[in-house]
Amino acid sequence: MKYLKIFFLFLLSVLFIIKSKAQLFDEWEARPNIALKYKFNKQWSVTGTYYHYLENNFKQYNKSVMSVDAGFKINSWLKAGIDYRYGFNSRKHYHDIRYSIAFDFKLSPRWKVAYRPMMQQEFVSLKKEHLVKNPIEYFLRNRLTLSYDATSNLELYVFTENYLEIEEGNMGFYRQKSALGSDYKLNGRNKIGFRFEVINKKNGKMVARPNLSYTYSLGYGKKIN
């Protein structure tokens, strides 16, 4: 119960900030998601996630995205991952592949800093006739995260992530995404998360994106408390 109180106090604080800063944003979006994770051993894990995209101040459905993410923990401070996403709606679909490596460093028993570079590519189809009209889009993303273990079940974090768009060998600013969030473990298998993102786009618009998530985990080391 004490952990839940801490979580909800944090959530209320974020909601207060959102309300007080609402006039700053050009648009509101949301990407609620639900995930199923399977951990094979200490190193390998696979996660399947469904994302539901809302835009236009939550009034309009944008698209759905299915994701399969494989992660490999090389050692205590280094992890590699590949994430394939398929996005679709009533009008179009696309493919999204992300290659990443994450560096984690403990500053103290509770504080941790992480750096994650990622290469992302998006395409509609790899057929030549499609690539002429819709060439592959490439992005280089760099995320820096600071996290704090408030309790054994509750993690609080902030991050900022820079997106660079790669076109014909040149790189230019695409967007900056920053967030404040939390993850709460209900037990060994169930985890809920909330985060509030602010996205600064290259067209000058500022977008607010609150997100809720739920993850159910299976496999190695998972027990119901």
MARKEKE-521084 format. One record per residue: x, y, z of N, C-alpha, C in turn; residue number from 1. Coordinates in pm, 1 decimal. Example, Ala and Ser with C-alpha at 12.3 -4.5 7.8 and 13.67 -1.06 7.14 Angstrom:
REM residues 2
[[1319.0; -569.0; 780.0]; [1230.0; -450.0; 780.0]; [1320.0; -330.0; 780.0]; 1];
[[1285.0; -225.0; 708.0]; [1367.0; -106.0; 714.0]; [1290.0; 3.0; 787.0]; 2];
//
This chain:
REM residues 225
[[82.5; -120.3; 0.0]; [0.0; 0.0; 0.0]; [86.7; 126.4; 0.0]; 1];
[[198.0; 122.5; 74.1]; [286.5; 238.2; 78.7]; [342.5; 268.5; -59.7]; 2];
[[378.5; 163.6; -135.4]; [432.4; 181.4; -269.1]; [328.9; 244.3; -362.2]; 3];
[[204.0; 200.2; -350.0]; [97.7; 256.1; -433.3]; [76.7; 404.5; -403.8]; 4];
[[85.5; 442.3; -276.0]; [70.4; 582.4; -239.6]; [179.3; 667.3; -303.5]; 5];
[[302.8; 617.5; -302.5]; [413.3; 690.2; -363.7]; [389.2; 705.2; -513.4]; 6];
[[344.6; 596.5; -576.7]; [318.7; 598.8; -720.2]; [210.9; 700.1; -755.4]; 7];
[[100.4; 698.9; -680.2]; [-9.8; 789.0; -712.7]; [23.2; 934.2; -680.4]; 8];
[[106.2; 959.8; -578.7]; [151.7; 1095.7; -551.6]; [235.3; 1147.5; -668.6]; 9];
[[320.1; 1060.2; -720.8]; [400.3; 1096.6; -838.1]; [310.3; 1124.6; -957.5]; 10];
[[210.2; 1039.7; -978.2]; [118.1; 1056.3; -1090.1]; [40.8; 1186.8; -1079.2]; 11];
[[-6.7; 1219.7; -957.8]; [-80.5; 1343.7; -937.4]; [7.0; 1465.6; -963.6]; 12];
[[135.2; 1455.1; -926.5]; [227.9; 1565.4; -950.8]; [244.8; 1589.7; -1100.3]; 13];
[[257.6; 1480.0; -1176.5]; [270.9; 1493.1; -1321.6]; [145.5; 1554.2; -1382.3]; 14];
[[27.9; 1508.6; -1337.5]; [-98.0; 1561.0; -1390.2]; [-114.1; 1709.8; -1359.1]; 15];
[[-66.2; 1752.2; -1242.4]; [-71.5; 1894.4; -1206.7]; [15.2; 1976.6; -1301.2]; 16];
[[134.3; 1922.3; -1333.0]; [224.1; 1991.4; -1426.0]; [160.4; 2000.2; -1563.8]; 17];
[[97.2; 1889.7; -1607.1]; [31.2; 1888.0; -1737.2]; [-76.2; 1995.9; -1745.2]; 18];
[[-158.5; 2003.6; -1641.6]; [-267.8; 2101.0; -1641.0]; [-215.9; 2243.3; -1644.5]; 19];
[[-110.8; 2270.0; -1568.1]; [-59.5; 2406.5; -1560.1]; [12.7; 2449.3; -1687.6]; 20];
[[61.6; 2352.1; -1767.4]; [137.6; 2384.7; -1888.1]; [59.8; 2356.3; -2016.5]; 21];
[[-67.4; 2323.4; -2003.8]; [-145.3; 2278.3; -2119.6]; [-143.5; 2378.6; -2232.8]; 22];
[[-145.5; 2508.8; -2201.1]; [-153.6; 2609.9; -2304.7]; [-25.9; 2617.6; -2388.6]; 23];
[[80.5; 2553.9; -2345.8]; [206.4; 2558.9; -2419.0]; [207.2; 2467.8; -2540.7]; 24];
[[120.4; 2368.1; -2544.0]; [128.9; 2263.9; -2645.6]; [37.1; 2292.4; -2765.1]; 25];
[[88.4; 2259.4; -2883.7]; [11.1; 2275.0; -3006.5]; [-84.6; 2158.6; -3026.9]; 26];
[[-51.5; 2043.3; -2972.6]; [-135.2; 1925.2; -2991.1]; [-106.8; 1823.4; -2881.3]; 27];
[[-208.0; 1736.1; -2858.3]; [-194.0; 1626.4; -2762.0]; [-209.0; 1494.2; -2835.7]; 28];
[[-121.7; 1400.6; -2804.3]; [-126.5; 1266.3; -2860.7]; [-122.5; 1164.0; -2746.8]; 29];
[[-141.4; 1037.1; -2781.6]; [-128.7; 929.3; -2683.4]; [-91.1; 801.1; -2755.2]; 30];
[[-15.7; 715.9; -2685.8]; [21.6; 585.4; -2739.4]; [9.8; 479.3; -2629.7]; 31];
[[-109.9; 454.1; -2579.3]; [-124.6; 347.0; -2479.7]; [-81.9; 215.0; -2541.4]; 32];
[[-21.0; 128.5; -2460.5]; [28.5; 2.3; -2515.0]; [20.4; -109.9; -2411.9]; 33];
[[13.5; -231.0; -2463.2]; [7.4; -350.6; -2380.3]; [108.5; -450.2; -2435.0]; 34];
[[184.4; -516.3; -2345.5]; [295.9; -599.2; -2390.0]; [298.5; -733.7; -2317.9]; 35];
[[352.5; -832.1; -2388.0]; [378.2; -964.7; -2332.4]; [527.5; -993.3; -2349.1]; 36];
[[595.4; -1017.2; -2237.5]; [739.7; -1038.2; -2240.3]; [773.8; -1180.5; -2196.2]; 37];
[[867.8; -1242.0; -2267.2]; [916.5; -1375.0; -2228.0]; [1068.2; -1368.9; -2213.2]; 38];
[[1115.1; -1409.4; -2096.2]; [1258.2; -1409.8; -2068.8]; [1308.4; -1553.7; -2070.5]; 39];
[[1398.7; -1584.4; -2164.5]; [1448.7; -1720.6; -2179.9]; [1550.8; -1756.0; -2071.6]; 40];
[[1636.7; -1661.7; -2038.8]; [1740.5; -1679.8; -1936.7]; [1787.1; -1541.9; -1892.2]; 41];
[[1902.9; -1534.7; -1828.5]; [1952.6; -1406.1; -1779.5]; [1986.9; -1309.6; -1892.7]; 42];
[[2009.3; -1363.1; -2012.4]; [2055.9; -1278.4; -2122.5]; [1948.3; -1247.1; -2226.4]; 43];
[[1871.7; -1348.0; -2268.4]; [1780.1; -1330.9; -2381.6]; [1636.8; -1305.3; -2338.1]; 44];
[[1570.0; -1212.7; -2406.6]; [1428.2; -1187.2; -2383.4]; [1363.0; -1139.9; -2512.5]; 45];
[[1232.8; -1167.1; -2526.3]; [1154.1; -1122.7; -2641.3]; [1025.5; -1060.5; -2590.0]; 46];
[[987.3; -946.9; -2647.7]; [866.1; -876.7; -2605.4]; [779.5; -844.9; -2725.8]; 47];
[[652.2; -878.8; -2716.7]; [555.8; -840.7; -2817.8]; [465.7; -731.3; -2762.3]; 48];
[[446.4; -623.1; -2838.4]; [372.2; -507.0; -2788.0]; [273.1; -457.6; -2893.1]; 49];
[[155.7; -417.6; -2845.1]; [57.7; -350.9; -2931.2]; [46.2; -205.0; -2886.9]; 50];
[[62.5; -111.5; -2982.7]; [50.8; 31.9; -2957.9]; [-73.7; 84.8; -3029.2]; 51];
[[-148.0; 169.8; -2961.4]; [-267.0; 232.8; -3018.7]; [-240.9; 383.1; -3024.8]; 52];
[[-230.9; 437.8; -3146.5]; [-192.6; 577.5; -3164.4]; [-317.0; 666.5; -3173.5]; 53];
[[-320.8; 768.6; -3088.2]; [-426.0; 869.2; -3092.2]; [-362.9; 1005.6; -3115.2]; 54];
[[-431.6; 1091.6; -3191.1]; [-380.1; 1225.9; -3217.7]; [-494.9; 1326.3; -3216.0]; 55];
[[-464.5; 1450.2; -3255.6]; [-566.6; 1555.5; -3259.9]; [-637.8; 1567.5; -3125.2]; 56];
[[-555.5; 1583.5; -3020.1]; [-606.6; 1597.1; -2883.5]; [-692.0; 1477.5; -2840.4]; 57];
[[-642.8; 1357.1; -2875.9]; [-703.1; 1227.3; -2839.8]; [-832.8; 1197.6; -2915.0]; 58];
[[-874.8; 1284.5; -3005.5]; [-1004.5; 1268.4; -3071.3]; [-999.3; 1174.7; -3192.4]; 59];
[[-881.4; 1157.1; -3249.3]; [-871.1; 1086.0; -3376.1]; [-775.8; 967.2; -3365.2]; 60];
[[-821.8; 851.8; -3413.1]; [-735.5; 734.1; -3423.9]; [-639.3; 753.5; -3540.4]; 61];
[[-512.4; 730.8; -3515.7]; [-411.5; 746.6; -3619.9]; [-374.5; 611.8; -3681.3]; 62];
[[-324.8; 520.9; -3598.2]; [-283.7; 390.4; -3649.3]; [-260.8; 294.5; -3533.5]; 63];
[[-238.9; 168.4; -3569.4]; [-200.9; 64.9; -3474.2]; [-61.7; 14.5; -3512.0]; 64];
[[13.7; -25.8; -3413.3]; [148.9; -74.7; -3437.7]; [171.2; -202.9; -3358.0]; 65];
[[218.1; -306.4; -3426.2]; [257.8; -430.8; -3360.9]; [410.2; -436.8; -3359.7]; 66];
[[466.6; -470.1; -3244.0]; [611.5; -470.2; -3227.6]; [660.6; -603.8; -3172.0]; 67];
[[775.9; -649.9; -3223.7]; [846.7; -764.9; -3167.6]; [989.5; -719.8; -3140.4]; 68];
[[1026.3; -721.7; -3014.0]; [1154.7; -667.2; -2969.4]; [1236.1; -777.7; -2903.6]; 69];
[[1357.1; -803.8; -2953.8]; [1447.2; -903.2; -2895.2]; [1564.5; -831.5; -2830.0]; 70];
[[1594.2; -869.2; -2704.4]; [1703.6; -806.1; -2632.2]; [1805.1; -908.9; -2584.4]; 71];
[[1932.4; -872.3; -2589.0]; [2040.1; -959.9; -2542.3]; [2128.2; -882.6; -2445.7]; 72];
[[2134.5; -929.1; -2320.9]; [2215.7; -863.9; -2218.1]; [2357.0; -919.2; -2224.6]; 73];
[[2448.6; -838.2; -2274.7]; [2587.6; -881.6; -2293.8]; [2658.8; -895.3; -2160.1]; 74];
[[2639.1; -797.3; -2072.6]; [2691.4; -803.8; -1936.0]; [2606.0; -711.2; -1848.8]; 75];
[[2651.4; -680.6; -1729.3]; [2570.2; -604.7; -1634.7]; [2542.1; -461.8; -1679.9]; 76];
[[2624.4; -408.5; -1771.5]; [2608.2; -268.7; -1811.0]; [2586.3; -247.9; -1960.5]; 77];
[[2574.1; -357.3; -2036.9]; [2562.9; -345.0; -2181.7]; [2456.2; -439.8; -2235.7]; 78];
[[2364.3; -384.9; -2319.0]; [2256.7; -464.9; -2377.1]; [2236.0; -424.4; -2522.4]; 79];
[[2215.6; -523.9; -2609.1]; [2187.7; -499.4; -2750.1]; [2043.4; -538.8; -2780.0]; 80];
[[1982.1; -472.0; -2878.7]; [1843.1; -503.1; -2910.0]; [1808.9; -476.1; -3054.9]; 81];
[[1706.8; -546.0; -3103.5]; [1649.9; -520.2; -3235.2]; [1498.5; -524.3; -3222.0]; 82];
[[1433.0; -426.7; -3281.7]; [1288.4; -409.8; -3266.3]; [1225.7; -393.9; -3405.5]; 83];
[[1135.8; -487.1; -3439.9]; [1063.7; -476.6; -3566.6]; [920.6; -433.1; -3537.3]; 84];
[[873.5; -329.9; -3609.1]; [737.8; -279.2; -3590.3]; [663.9; -274.2; -3724.1]; 85];
[[538.5; -312.6; -3717.4]; [451.6; -306.4; -3834.9]; [337.0; -212.2; -3801.9]; 86];
[[330.5; -100.7; -3874.0]; [226.3; -1.7; -3850.4]; [119.1; -9.3; -3956.7]; 87];
[[-6.6; 1.8; -3915.8]; [-114.7; -11.0; -4013.3]; [-238.0; 67.0; -3967.9]; 88];
[[-315.1; 108.8; -4064.6]; [-449.0; 164.4; -4042.9]; [-531.8; 134.3; -4167.0]; 89];
[[-641.9; 203.3; -4185.3]; [-731.2; 171.9; -4296.8]; [-677.3; 216.6; -4431.9]; 90];
[[-573.5; 301.7; -4433.5]; [-524.7; 358.7; -4559.0]; [-386.7; 308.5; -4599.8]; 91];
[[-299.0; 284.4; -4506.3]; [-162.8; 249.2; -4542.8]; [-96.9; 165.5; -4432.7]; 92];
[[20.7; 113.0; -4465.4]; [99.0; 38.7; -4367.3]; [247.0; 70.1; -4391.5]; 93];
[[331.7; 33.5; -4294.7]; [475.3; 55.6; -4310.6]; [551.6; -38.6; -4218.4]; 94];
[[681.2; -50.6; -4243.7]; [770.5; -133.3; -4162.6]; [872.9; -42.3; -4094.0]; 95];
[[910.3; -79.6; -3973.8]; [1001.4; 1.8; -3892.7]; [1096.3; -94.0; -3820.7]; 96];
[[1225.8; -82.4; -3846.9]; [1326.3; -167.5; -3782.1]; [1423.2; -78.8; -3705.2]; 97];
[[1447.4; -116.1; -3579.5]; [1532.5; -35.6; -3492.3]; [1643.3; -123.3; -3433.0]; 98];
[[1767.9; -75.7; -3445.4]; [1884.4; -146.7; -3392.7]; [1943.9; -59.3; -3282.2]; 99];
[[1962.2; -116.6; -3164.7]; [2008.7; -33.2; -3052.9]; [2110.5; -106.0; -2966.7]; 100];
[[2183.6; -26.6; -2891.3]; [2273.0; -78.0; -2788.3]; [2262.5; 17.4; -2669.9]; 101];
[[2253.3; -37.7; -2549.5]; [2230.4; 45.0; -2429.6]; [2341.2; 24.3; -2327.5]; 102];
[[2389.7; 135.8; -2275.4]; [2493.5; 135.0; -2172.8]; [2431.3; 181.4; -2041.1]; 103];
[[2438.6; 99.1; -1936.4]; [2384.2; 133.4; -1804.8]; [2496.9; 148.6; -1704.2]; 104];
[[2492.0; 257.3; -1626.6]; [2594.5; 281.6; -1525.4]; [2528.6; 317.2; -1392.9]; 105];
[[2562.4; 245.9; -1288.5]; [2508.7; 274.1; -1155.1]; [2588.0; 386.3; -1090.1]; 106];
[[2517.0; 491.0; -1049.9]; [2580.5; 601.0; -978.8]; [2583.3; 575.2; -829.1]; 107];
[[2483.9; 496.5; -782.1]; [2470.9; 457.7; -641.4]; [2374.7; 339.9; -638.9]; 108];
[[2345.5; 282.4; -522.2]; [2249.8; 171.2; -518.5]; [2112.4; 204.3; -576.0]; 109];
[[2072.6; 332.5; -574.7]; [1939.6; 370.2; -623.6]; [1941.1; 447.3; -755.3]; 110];
[[2049.7; 516.8; -783.5]; [2055.4; 602.6; -902.7]; [2129.3; 532.5; -1015.7]; 111];
[[2078.1; 552.0; -1138.9]; [2140.7; 491.2; -1255.5]; [2128.2; 587.1; -1374.9]; 112];
[[2230.8; 589.7; -1457.8]; [2226.0; 667.3; -1581.3]; [2246.5; 570.7; -1698.0]; 113];
[[2175.2; 593.8; -1806.9]; [2183.4; 505.4; -1923.3]; [2192.4; 587.4; -2050.4]; 114];
[[2269.0; 535.9; -2145.8]; [2281.3; 598.8; -2277.3]; [2247.2; 494.5; -2382.8]; 115];
[[2156.2; 530.1; -2476.4]; [2113.5; 434.7; -2578.4]; [2114.4; 497.8; -2717.4]; 116];
[[2216.0; 467.4; -2798.7]; [2210.1; 506.9; -2939.7]; [2126.4; 405.5; -3017.5]; 117];
[[2055.1; 453.5; -3119.8]; [1968.3; 366.5; -3199.3]; [1967.8; 411.3; -3345.4]; 118];
[[1973.1; 313.2; -3435.2]; [1953.9; 339.5; -3576.4]; [1815.7; 287.7; -3614.7]; 119];
[[1736.0; 373.4; -3679.4]; [1598.8; 338.8; -3715.2]; [1578.7; 356.3; -3865.1]; 120];
[[1510.3; 259.1; -3926.8]; [1477.1; 271.5; -4068.5]; [1329.3; 238.4; -4090.2]; 121];
[[1263.4; 321.3; -4168.8]; [1121.7; 303.7; -4199.6]; [1103.5; 290.2; -4350.4]; 122];
[[1015.5; 197.9; -4391.5]; [988.6; 180.6; -4533.2]; [851.3; 117.4; -4552.0]; 123];
[[791.4; 146.9; -4666.7]; [661.7; 89.2; -4701.5]; [681.0; -48.2; -4762.1]; 124];
[[778.0; -60.4; -4851.4]; [806.9; -186.8; -4918.3]; [949.3; -181.5; -4971.2]; 125];
[[1013.0; -297.9; -4985.5]; [1147.5; -304.5; -5040.9]; [1146.2; -331.5; -5191.5]; 126];
[[1027.4; -335.7; -5251.1]; [1018.2; -352.1; -5395.6]; [1068.2; -225.1; -5464.7]; 127];
[[1135.9; -243.7; -5577.1]; [1197.3; -130.4; -5646.1]; [1096.3; -23.0; -5684.0]; 128];
[[980.2; -66.0; -5732.5]; [881.4; 32.5; -5776.5]; [828.7; 116.6; -5660.0]; 129];
[[827.2; 59.1; -5539.3]; [783.4; 133.7; -5422.0]; [895.3; 224.7; -5370.0]; 130];
[[1019.8; 177.3; -5376.7]; [1132.2; 254.6; -5324.1]; [1155.8; 382.2; -5404.4]; 131];
[[1119.8; 381.7; -5532.3]; [1134.8; 502.6; -5613.9]; [1046.9; 615.0; -5560.3]; 132];
[[922.9; 581.5; -5525.2]; [828.9; 681.2; -5474.3]; [840.4; 700.8; -5323.4]; 133];
[[875.4; 593.9; -5252.7]; [883.3; 598.9; -5105.5]; [1016.2; 539.6; -5059.4]; 134];
[[1124.9; 615.8; -5068.9]; [1256.5; 563.4; -5027.4]; [1262.0; 536.9; -4877.3]; 135];
[[1355.1; 451.5; -4839.4]; [1373.3; 419.8; -4697.8]; [1415.6; 545.9; -4622.0]; 136];
[[1353.3; 567.5; -4506.9]; [1388.2; 680.1; -4420.3]; [1477.3; 630.0; -4306.9]; 137];
[[1585.6; 703.2; -4279.5]; [1680.5; 663.4; -4175.2]; [1686.3; 771.9; -4067.2]; 138];
[[1693.4; 725.7; -3941.7]; [1704.8; 817.7; -3828.1]; [1809.4; 764.0; -3730.9]; 139];
[[1888.7; 854.7; -3678.9]; [1981.8; 821.7; -3571.4]; [1929.0; 886.0; -3444.6]; 140];
[[1907.1; 802.8; -3341.9]; [1848.8; 850.9; -3217.5]; [1946.8; 828.4; -3101.9]; 141];
[[1956.8; 926.5; -3013.8]; [2043.5; 916.8; -2895.8]; [1962.0; 954.3; -2772.2]; 142];
[[1949.9; 859.6; -2679.5]; [1869.7; 883.3; -2559.1]; [1958.2; 876.0; -2434.4]; 143];
[[1938.6; 972.5; -2344.8]; [2007.7; 975.6; -2216.0]; [1902.2; 973.1; -2105.5]; 144];
[[1913.3; 875.2; -2014.4]; [1812.7; 852.4; -1910.7]; [1875.2; 854.3; -1773.1]; 145];
[[1807.7; 919.8; -1680.4]; [1844.7; 916.7; -1539.4]; [1728.4; 853.7; -1464.1]; 146];
[[1755.1; 746.4; -1388.2]; [1648.1; 676.0; -1317.1]; [1681.2; 661.3; -1169.1]; 147];
[[1572.9; 646.7; -1091.7]; [1586.3; 637.2; -945.9]; [1492.4; 528.3; -895.1]; 148];
[[1546.4; 431.8; -820.8]; [1465.6; 325.7; -759.9]; [1409.7; 377.0; -627.7]; 149];
[[1287.8; 428.5; -633.3]; [1225.8; 482.3; -512.5]; [1200.7; 371.9; -410.3]; 150];
[[1158.0; 256.0; -458.3]; [1139.4; 136.6; -375.7]; [1182.2; 17.0; -460.3]; 151];
[[1169.6; -103.3; -405.4]; [1203.0; -223.0; -482.5]; [1104.3; -245.1; -596.8]; 152];
[[987.2; -181.7; -588.7]; [882.8; -198.9; -690.6]; [863.7; -77.9; -781.2]; 153];
[[912.1; 38.3; -740.3]; [883.0; 161.9; -811.7]; [1009.1; 229.8; -862.4]; 154];
[[1013.3; 253.8; -993.2]; [1124.1; 325.0; -1056.2]; [1072.6; 455.1; -1117.4]; 155];
[[1140.7; 564.1; -1090.6]; [1110.9; 694.0; -1149.7]; [1225.1; 731.1; -1244.2]; 156];
[[1193.1; 800.4; -1353.7]; [1298.1; 832.3; -1449.2]; [1264.6; 958.3; -1529.5]; 157];
[[1368.6; 1016.8; -1583.8]; [1356.9; 1124.9; -1681.5]; [1452.1; 1091.2; -1795.8]; 158];
[[1415.0; 1131.0; -1917.7]; [1507.2; 1111.2; -2029.2]; [1487.5; 1220.0; -2133.1]; 159];
[[1588.1; 1235.2; -2216.5]; [1577.5; 1319.7; -2334.5]; [1639.3; 1244.3; -2450.3]; 160];
[[1576.8; 1256.9; -2568.5]; [1621.4; 1181.1; -2685.4]; [1622.2; 1270.8; -2808.1]; 161];
[[1736.2; 1273.4; -2875.7]; [1752.4; 1353.1; -2995.9]; [1739.6; 1263.7; -3119.1]; 162];
[[1660.2; 1311.3; -3218.3]; [1642.8; 1240.6; -3344.8]; [1713.9; 1317.9; -3455.0]; 163];
[[1798.1; 1250.3; -3531.3]; [1860.9; 1309.2; -3648.4]; [1813.2; 1233.8; -3771.5]; 164];
[[1768.3; 1305.9; -3873.1]; [1724.0; 1243.9; -3997.8]; [1841.8; 1237.7; -4094.2]; 165];
[[1863.9; 1120.3; -4153.6]; [1975.9; 1100.0; -4244.9]; [1922.8; 1097.6; -4388.1]; 166];
[[1968.0; 1192.7; -4468.4]; [1925.8; 1201.9; -4607.8]; [2046.9; 1225.2; -4696.0]; 167];
[[2071.1; 1130.0; -4787.5]; [2181.8; 1140.4; -4883.5]; [2314.3; 1171.7; -4814.4]; 168];
[[2337.6; 1103.7; -4703.2]; [2464.3; 1119.8; -4631.7]; [2469.2; 1237.3; -4537.4]; 169];
[[2366.6; 1321.1; -4536.6]; [2362.7; 1436.4; -4447.3]; [2268.0; 1410.7; -4331.0]; 170];
[[2299.4; 1466.4; -4215.8]; [2215.8; 1451.5; -4097.4]; [2164.1; 1586.7; -4053.2]; 171];
[[2033.4; 1592.3; -4021.6]; [1973.3; 1715.3; -3974.4]; [1875.5; 1689.3; -3861.8]; 172];
[[1848.2; 1791.2; -3783.7]; [1756.5; 1777.7; -3670.4]; [1617.3; 1737.4; -3717.7]; 173];
[[1559.2; 1636.9; -3649.6]; [1424.0; 1592.1; -3682.0]; [1327.8; 1620.3; -3566.9]; 174];
[[1368.2; 1582.3; -3445.3]; [1286.6; 1614.4; -3328.3]; [1365.1; 1588.4; -3200.2]; 175];
[[1313.6; 1643.9; -3090.8]; [1368.2; 1620.1; -2957.6]; [1253.0; 1572.3; -2869.6]; 176];
[[1272.3; 1459.4; -2804.2]; [1168.3; 1405.2; -2716.5]; [1222.1; 1394.2; -2574.7]; 177];
[[1150.1; 1452.8; -2479.4]; [1187.7; 1445.3; -2338.0]; [1070.0; 1391.3; -2258.6]; 178];
[[1098.9; 1324.5; -2147.6]; [990.0; 1259.0; -2074.7]; [1021.1; 1246.8; -1926.2]; 179];
[[912.8; 1239.7; -1850.7]; [914.5; 1210.7; -1707.7]; [823.1; 1090.7; -1688.4]; 180];
[[870.4; 984.8; -1620.8]; [788.1; 865.0; -1612.7]; [815.1; 779.2; -1491.7]; 181];
[[737.0; 671.1; -1482.6]; [750.3; 576.3; -1371.2]; [708.7; 438.2; -1417.1]; 182];
[[768.7; 335.9; -1356.4]; [729.7; 196.3; -1374.8]; [704.2; 136.4; -1237.9]; 183];
[[589.5; 68.5; -1222.8]; [553.6; 9.2; -1094.2]; [526.7; -139.8; -1111.9]; 184];
[[600.8; -223.8; -1039.8]; [582.8; -368.3; -1044.3]; [475.1; -409.3; -943.8]; 185];
[[364.3; -458.3; -997.4]; [257.6; -505.6; -909.9]; [298.1; -635.2; -841.1]; 186];
[[368.9; -720.5; -915.0]; [427.3; -843.8; -861.2]; [532.6; -891.5; -960.9]; 187];
[[572.9; -1018.0; -951.0]; [679.6; -1067.0; -1037.0]; [645.7; -1071.9; -1183.7]; 188];
[[517.0; -1069.7; -1217.7]; [476.1; -1081.8; -1357.6]; [414.9; -954.5; -1415.8]; 189];
[[353.4; -872.9; -1334.6]; [275.2; -759.0; -1383.5]; [343.6; -625.8; -1353.1]; 190];
[[349.3; -539.9; -1455.9]; [409.3; -407.6; -1440.0]; [324.4; -305.4; -1514.1]; 191];
[[301.2; -191.4; -1451.2]; [232.4; -81.1; -1516.8]; [326.5; 38.4; -1525.2]; 192];
[[304.0; 121.3; -1624.3]; [390.8; 236.7; -1642.0]; [312.2; 358.6; -1686.1]; 193];
[[364.8; 473.6; -1650.8]; [308.0; 600.0; -1697.3]; [422.1; 694.5; -1727.7]; 194];
[[410.7; 765.8; -1839.1]; [508.3; 871.0; -1865.6]; [444.5; 983.4; -1946.1]; 195];
[[499.8; 1100.7; -1927.6]; [453.3; 1219.5; -1998.3]; [567.2; 1270.0; -2084.7]; 196];
[[544.4; 1267.8; -2216.0]; [646.5; 1308.5; -2311.4]; [615.8; 1445.7; -2369.8]; 197];
[[720.2; 1518.5; -2399.6]; [710.8; 1645.8; -2472.0]; [799.0; 1632.9; -2595.5]; 198];
[[738.8; 1652.4; -2714.1]; [811.6; 1637.8; -2839.6]; [821.4; 1772.2; -2909.1]; 199];
[[942.6; 1814.3; -2937.6]; [967.7; 1935.5; -3015.3]; [1001.8; 1893.6; -3157.6]; 200];
[[912.8; 1922.5; -3252.5]; [930.5; 1879.7; -3390.7]; [1007.5; 1983.9; -3471.6]; 201];
[[1059.7; 1939.8; -3587.6]; [1140.9; 2031.1; -3668.6]; [1057.9; 2142.8; -3730.9]; 202];
[[923.8; 2125.0; -3736.3]; [837.7; 2231.5; -3788.1]; [803.9; 2335.9; -3681.5]; 203];
[[861.9; 2319.8; -3561.6]; [841.9; 2417.4; -3455.6]; [729.8; 2384.2; -3359.5]; 204];
[[648.2; 2283.4; -3391.4]; [536.7; 2248.2; -3304.4]; [583.8; 2172.8; -3180.4]; 205];
[[511.8; 2194.9; -3069.2]; [539.6; 2124.0; -2944.4]; [419.4; 2035.4; -2912.5]; 206];
[[445.6; 1905.4; -2897.9]; [339.4; 1807.4; -2878.4]; [351.9; 1743.5; -2740.6]; 207];
[[238.5; 1729.1; -2672.6]; [233.5; 1659.8; -2543.3]; [181.3; 1518.2; -2566.1]; 208];
[[243.6; 1421.0; -2498.8]; [202.9; 1282.6; -2520.4]; [206.9; 1204.1; -2388.4]; 209];
[[95.5; 1198.0; -2314.4]; [89.1; 1110.8; -2197.2]; [62.6; 966.6; -2240.0]; 210];
[[130.2; 871.8; -2176.6]; [117.4; 731.7; -2216.3]; [100.6; 641.0; -2095.0]; 211];
[[15.0; 541.6; -2109.8]; [-1.8; 435.8; -2011.4]; [42.0; 303.9; -2073.4]; 212];
[[103.2; 216.5; -1992.8]; [148.6; 88.1; -2044.8]; [125.9; -22.3; -1942.2]; 213];
[[112.1; -143.2; -1993.7]; [99.0; -261.8; -1908.0]; [182.1; -373.9; -1969.2]; 214];
[[261.3; -442.9; -1886.5]; [345.7; -552.5; -1933.0]; [324.2; -675.2; -1845.8]; 215];
[[301.9; -788.1; -1911.6]; [290.8; -916.9; -1841.7]; [412.2; -1000.6; -1881.4]; 216];
[[485.3; -1050.4; -1782.1]; [610.8; -1121.1; -1807.4]; [601.8; -1269.3; -1771.6]; 217];
[[670.0; -1348.1; -1852.1]; [677.0; -1492.9; -1832.9]; [821.9; -1537.8; -1842.0]; 218];
[[844.7; -1663.9; -1803.6]; [976.5; -1721.5; -1826.3]; [1070.3; -1713.5; -1708.3]; 219];
[[1195.9; -1704.7; -1738.9]; [1303.3; -1715.3; -1640.1]; [1290.3; -1613.0; -1527.1]; 220];
[[1295.4; -1662.8; -1404.4]; [1299.3; -1575.2; -1287.5]; [1172.9; -1506.4; -1253.5]; 221];
[[1058.3; -1540.5; -1316.9]; [932.0; -1472.0; -1290.5]; [847.5; -1553.3; -1192.6]; 222];
[[816.9; -1489.6; -1080.8]; [734.9; -1552.7; -979.9]; [622.9; -1457.7; -938.8]; 223];
[[508.7; -1513.5; -900.3]; [398.0; -1431.6; -849.5]; [416.2; -1412.4; -701.2]; 224];
[[431.8; -1287.1; -657.8]; [451.7; -1257.7; -515.2]; [321.5; -1266.1; -437.0]; 225];
//
